[in-house]
Amino acid sequence: MGRLRSIALVLAASLSLLGPAEARDLEKAPTAAAAMPCPSKGPGFVRMPGSASCIRVSGRVIAGADLRAGHGAGASSPPVIAGRLAIDNRADTDLGEVRTFVRIGNGRR
């Protein structure tokens, strides 16, 4: 318990040294250009600021566990975890549309 208390005291002391944030600091902060949608490429595509290409990042995560009591002979099954990440990039060129597609995934699905 003493170690937790000393960590809390160090954290409180370091936060007090930071000082308060002021609204004027936020006014000086640079703002990034917002991504514009690309409806001609399909749903979910946005135009990269300062570029002629449109990108869509999508993915999914699936997780599950078998919580039945007494399932098997005392051996529990490992949790099921699967995921996928897809990046789709499309750009218009003089020769037509160029598409780059990458999909990374693991698991059974």
N, C-alpha and C positions, 0 to 999 in steps of 0.2 A: 504494500500500500504506500510505503514511503517513496518508492521509485515513481509511482504514478503521480503522487503529489508534486515531486520535484519536476517532472515533465510538464505538468500543468502550470507551475510557477514560471518555468523558462518560456513556455508558450505565451503566457500573459505578459511577461516582461518584453518579449520581442514584438508583440502586437502594440504595446504602448509606445514603443520607439518609432513605429512607422509614421505616426501622425495622421490626422484626419484628411480625407480626400475632399477636395473642393470642386464645386460645379465648374469653376473656370478651367480646371484641368481637362474636363471633358470637352469643353469648347475648342481647345487647342489640338485635341487628338485628331489625326487624319482619318477620314472616312473612306472606305473602300466602295468602289462602284458596285451597284447591285447587279446581280445576274439577271439577264432578260430571258424570258421564255422563248423557245423555238417551236412554235406550233406546227411548222411545216415538217419537222422531223419526227413528231409523235409526242405522246404524253410523257411528261417528266424530263424532257430535254431543256437545257438552259444554255444560253450563249455565254462563252467565257469572255469576261471583259477584256477588250483590246485584241480580240481574236475573231476569226471567221468560223471557228469550229463550235459545234454544239455537243454537249456531253450529258450523259445520264448515268448516275451511280445508283445501283439498286442492290438488294441482297435480302437474305432472310436467315433467321436462326431458329432452330427447332430443338427443344430439349424435353426430355421426359424421364420418368423413373417408375419402376415397378414397386409399388408400396404394399402389395398383398402380403399379409402375415402368413408365414409358413409355406411360402412358395418354394418348391424344390426341397432338397434335403439339407436345409440350413445354409445353402449357398445363395447369396443375393446376386441379382443380375446387375451389371454396371449401368450407370445412367446412359441414356441415349442422347447424344449431342451431335447435331449436324449444322453446318452453316454454309452459306454461299455468298460471294461478292461478285457483282458483275459491273463492268465499266464499258460503256458503249460511247464511242466518239465518232462524230460524223462531220465532214467538212466538204463544202462545195469547191470544186476546182474547175479549170478550163476543160478537163477531160470528163467531168461528171462528179458524182458524189464518191468520196473516199470514206470507207468505214473501217474503224479499228474496234475490235470487240475482244475483251478479255473476261473470262469467267474462272474464278478460283473457288473451289469447294472441297469439303470433306464430309464424311459420313456416308450413310447408306442411301440417302434420297437425292 
